[in-house]
């Protein structure tokens, strides 16, 4: 049974603990879900704007089409996450682990991804304008047709990164 559009933090955590994983369409703006284990959670088209998700384990989560603008996701584990068409404008993703995540068409403008691991991640057509990409680990990433104009790329190695048609700073 899909989650209702509005849930409290406590309701979501209780239902997750009971084994429910699909919370598609849920509205949880400004929620604090920091330092939780929410692996394999489904948050398709969810609203989590300004949420505090610092240190949370979202291994294999599905955020497709979700709104996470200005979310605090410092040191999150988003390995293997589906983040296709996700809105992350201005999000804090410093030190986030996004290895193998699919960020196709994700909107990451003005994000802070400094020291994040984006190895083997797919960022086709992603928008990373004016993002802080300082010391990001990109090995094996696919940035085909990504928009990186205005992005800060200090201390990065873009060798072994697919950049076909990408718009670089």
C-alpha positions as CSV (number, residue, x, y, z in Angstrom):
1,X,0.0,0.0,0.0
2,X,1.5,3.3,-1.0
3,X,2.3,5.9,1.7
4,X,-0.2,8.8,2.1
5,X,1.0,12.2,0.8
6,X,1.6,13.5,4.3
7,X,3.5,11.6,6.9
8,X,5.3,12.6,10.1
9,X,8.9,11.6,10.7
10,X,7.7,9.1,13.4
11,X,5.1,7.5,11.1
12,X,7.7,7.0,8.3
13,X,10.3,5.5,10.6
14,X,7.7,3.2,12.3
15,X,6.4,1.9,9.0
16,X,9.9,1.5,7.7
17,X,10.8,-0.5,10.8
18,X,7.8,-2.7,10.1
19,X,9.2,-3.5,6.7
20,X,7.4,-1.0,4.5
21,X,9.7,0.5,1.8
22,X,7.5,2.4,-0.7
23,X,6.9,5.9,0.4
24,X,6.3,7.3,-3.1
25,X,4.8,10.8,-3.2
26,X,5.3,11.5,0.5
27,X,5.7,15.1,1.7
28,X,8.3,15.6,4.3
29,X,9.8,19.1,3.9
30,X,12.2,20.2,6.6
31,X,12.1,16.7,8.2
32,X,15.1,15.4,10.2
33,X,16.0,11.9,9.2
34,X,19.7,12.3,10.0
35,X,21.9,9.3,10.9
36,X,19.2,6.6,10.0
37,X,19.5,3.4,8.0
38,X,16.9,3.7,5.2
39,X,18.4,1.4,2.6
40,X,16.2,0.4,-0.3
41,X,13.6,3.0,0.6
42,X,11.4,4.2,-2.3
43,X,10.8,7.9,-2.3
44,X,9.7,8.4,-5.9
45,X,8.3,11.9,-6.5
46,X,8.7,12.6,-2.7
47,X,9.1,16.1,-1.4
48,X,12.0,16.4,1.0
49,X,13.0,20.0,0.5
50,X,15.4,21.4,3.2
51,X,15.4,17.9,4.9
52,X,18.2,17.0,7.2
53,X,19.5,13.7,5.9
54,X,23.1,14.0,7.2
55,X,24.8,10.7,7.7
56,X,21.9,8.6,6.6
57,X,22.4,5.3,4.8
58,X,20.2,5.3,1.6
59,X,22.0,2.4,-0.1
60,X,20.0,1.4,-3.2
61,X,17.3,3.9,-2.5
62,X,14.9,5.2,-5.2
63,X,14.6,9.0,-5.3
64,X,13.4,9.2,-8.9
65,X,11.7,12.5,-9.5
66,X,12.0,13.6,-5.8
67,X,12.5,17.2,-4.7
68,X,15.5,17.5,-2.4
69,X,16.4,21.2,-3.0
70,X,18.6,22.6,-0.2
71,X,18.6,19.2,1.6
72,X,21.5,18.6,4.0
73,X,22.9,15.3,2.8
74,X,26.4,15.6,4.2
75,X,28.2,12.2,4.5
76,X,25.2,10.3,3.1
77,X,25.5,6.8,1.6
78,X,23.7,7.0,-1.7
79,X,25.6,4.2,-3.3
80,X,23.6,2.6,-6.2
81,X,20.7,5.0,-5.6
82,X,18.2,5.9,-8.4
83,X,18.2,9.6,-8.6
84,X,17.0,10.1,-12.2
85,X,15.2,13.5,-12.6
86,X,15.8,14.4,-8.9
87,X,15.9,18.1,-7.9
88,X,18.8,18.8,-5.7
89,X,19.4,22.5,-6.2
90,X,21.6,24.0,-3.4
91,X,21.8,20.6,-1.6
92,X,24.8,19.9,0.7
93,X,26.3,16.7,-0.5
94,X,29.7,17.1,0.9
95,X,31.5,13.8,1.4
96,X,28.4,11.9,0.1
97,X,29.1,8.4,-1.2
98,X,27.3,8.3,-4.6
99,X,29.3,5.4,-6.2
100,X,27.2,3.8,-8.9
101,X,24.3,6.1,-8.4
102,X,22.1,7.1,-11.4
103,X,21.8,10.9,-11.6
104,X,20.6,11.1,-15.2
105,X,18.9,14.5,-15.7
106,X,19.4,15.4,-12.1
107,X,19.3,19.1,-11.2
108,X,22.4,19.7,-9.1
109,X,23.0,23.4,-9.7
110,X,24.6,25.3,-6.8
111,X,25.2,22.0,-4.9
112,X,28.2,21.4,-2.7
113,X,29.6,18.1,-3.7
114,X,33.1,18.7,-2.4
115,X,35.0,15.5,-1.5
116,X,32.0,13.4,-2.7
117,X,32.6,10.0,-4.4
118,X,30.9,9.8,-7.7
119,X,32.9,6.9,-9.1
120,X,31.0,4.9,-11.7
121,X,28.0,7.3,-11.3
122,X,25.8,8.1,-14.3
123,X,25.2,11.9,-14.7
124,X,24.0,12.0,-18.3
125,X,22.3,15.4,-19.0
126,X,22.8,16.3,-15.4
127,X,22.8,20.0,-14.6
128,X,25.8,20.9,-12.3
129,X,26.0,24.7,-13.0
130,X,27.8,26.7,-10.3
131,X,28.3,23.5,-8.2
132,X,31.2,23.1,-5.9
133,X,33.0,19.9,-7.2
134,X,36.2,20.4,-5.4
135,X,38.1,17.1,-4.9
136,X,35.2,15.0,-6.2
137,X,36.2,11.5,-7.1
138,X,34.9,10.8,-10.6
139,X,36.7,7.6,-11.7
140,X,34.5,5.8,-14.2
141,X,31.6,8.4,-14.1
142,X,29.5,9.2,-17.2
143,X,29.0,12.9,-17.6
144,X,27.7,12.7,-21.2
145,X,26.1,16.0,-22.1
146,X,26.2,17.2,-18.5
147,X,26.2,21.0,-17.9
148,X,29.1,22.0,-15.6
149,X,29.3,25.6,-16.6
150,X,30.5,27.8,-13.6
151,X,31.3,24.7,-11.6
152,X,34.3,24.7,-9.3
153,X,36.6,21.7,-10.3
154,X,39.6,22.3,-8.1
155,X,41.6,19.2,-7.3
156,X,39.7,16.8,-9.6
157,X,41.0,14.3,-12.1
158,X,38.7,14.0,-15.1
159,X,40.7,11.2,-16.8
160,X,38.7,8.0,-17.1
161,X,35.5,10.1,-17.1
162,X,33.1,10.1,-20.1
163,X,32.6,13.7,-21.1
164,X,31.1,13.4,-24.5
165,X,29.1,16.6,-25.2
166,X,29.6,17.9,-21.7
167,X,29.6,21.7,-21.2
168,X,32.7,22.4,-19.1
169,X,33.5,25.6,-17.1
